[in-house]
Amino acid sequence: MSRNLLIICMFCVAFFFGKFETISQNNAIEKKVNTLKQPPYLKAGDTVAIVAPSGILKNRIGEINKAKALLKSWGLHTVIGEHVFNQNHHFAGTDDERCEDIQKALDDITISAIWCARGGYGSVRILDKLDWSVFKENPKWIIGYSDITAIHNEVHNLEIQSIHGMMCTSLQDDTETIKETITTFKASLFGEDLSYTLKGSNFNKPGEVTAPIIGGNLSILSSMLGSDSSIDTSGKIIFIEEIGEYKYHIDRMLQSLKRAGYFDHCKGLIVGDMTKVKSNTTKWGSSIEQLVLDVLSEYSFPIAFNMPAGHEKDNRALVFGKNIDLIVKKEQSTIIFK
């Protein structure tokens, strides 16, 4: 065999096996992102546990009673964690007490969903104390947002879907002002059709993709980097929201995620509410939208702004881990849960 022919043969073999390996890796990613287990949707007669994994519930009995009444109106029963109203400085009880309430709810197979009373801060302190073995065999819906992103991450890594949606303290607002928040929360719990049409934006980066949606609060996602609770974003659509941060903080967190490879193999980005952005003495010089686009300028995946989810009254439910069709145009964007 001539030297040139040998080189050509070796090149063909390397190309074939390299391509085969790439296809195998892509198939592995597709298989992984499409195997998230879906907990059973709720039906009348089911029971929801209300727990407080994070911040203190001082003077919040009224909201918890409203939450019980709301669930009752849907034909659901409610159990309240034993330590929900405990107070330990910043937290709703000690780490062990908050963990105990969640553990009981995870292990009780008669409970169909776990609804977090509020966020704030504290979920990360109990993640490593929880035993998920019963939950993995008998998955149930876990609902919340903001600080509950830490728990969503953990559940996602167990390959189980969860609900980014309203919490009990959302009911401090008049129900008419949060009508869409409540309606979509119920739809996500009971397995009803869920789709959103988002207001258009000139900052939108057009494109169409179908993939699972994951994510949550930007600060929490950033804080999970380097831990077992960080999520693999490959082949997935990332959702982010934030409250009470400076623009340079938002840039810093996005840069950290980017440097960690968060966006390298993702399929798209949905930007929710960026609420109460703080003013710095040195002005940032651009909008939040432009900030996001600048950080992600080298990526080609679609980016949709104006998702009404996060720390505003209109906080629409998202089923994390579920496939969505994301269609992004300048005029509007569409999200359809499969």
PyMOL commands that set and color helices and strands:
alter all, ss='L'
color gray80, all
select helices_A, chain A and resi 3-33+61-73+95-107+123-125+127-129+133-137+146-157+168-172+179-190+218-223+247-259+288-295
alter helices_A, ss='H'
color red, helices_A
select strands_A, chain A and resi 47-51+77-80+111-116+141-144+162-164+195-199+207-217+237-243+268-275+303-304+318-320+323-328+332-337
alter strands_A, ss='S'
color yellow, strands_A
deselect
rebuild
show_as cartoon
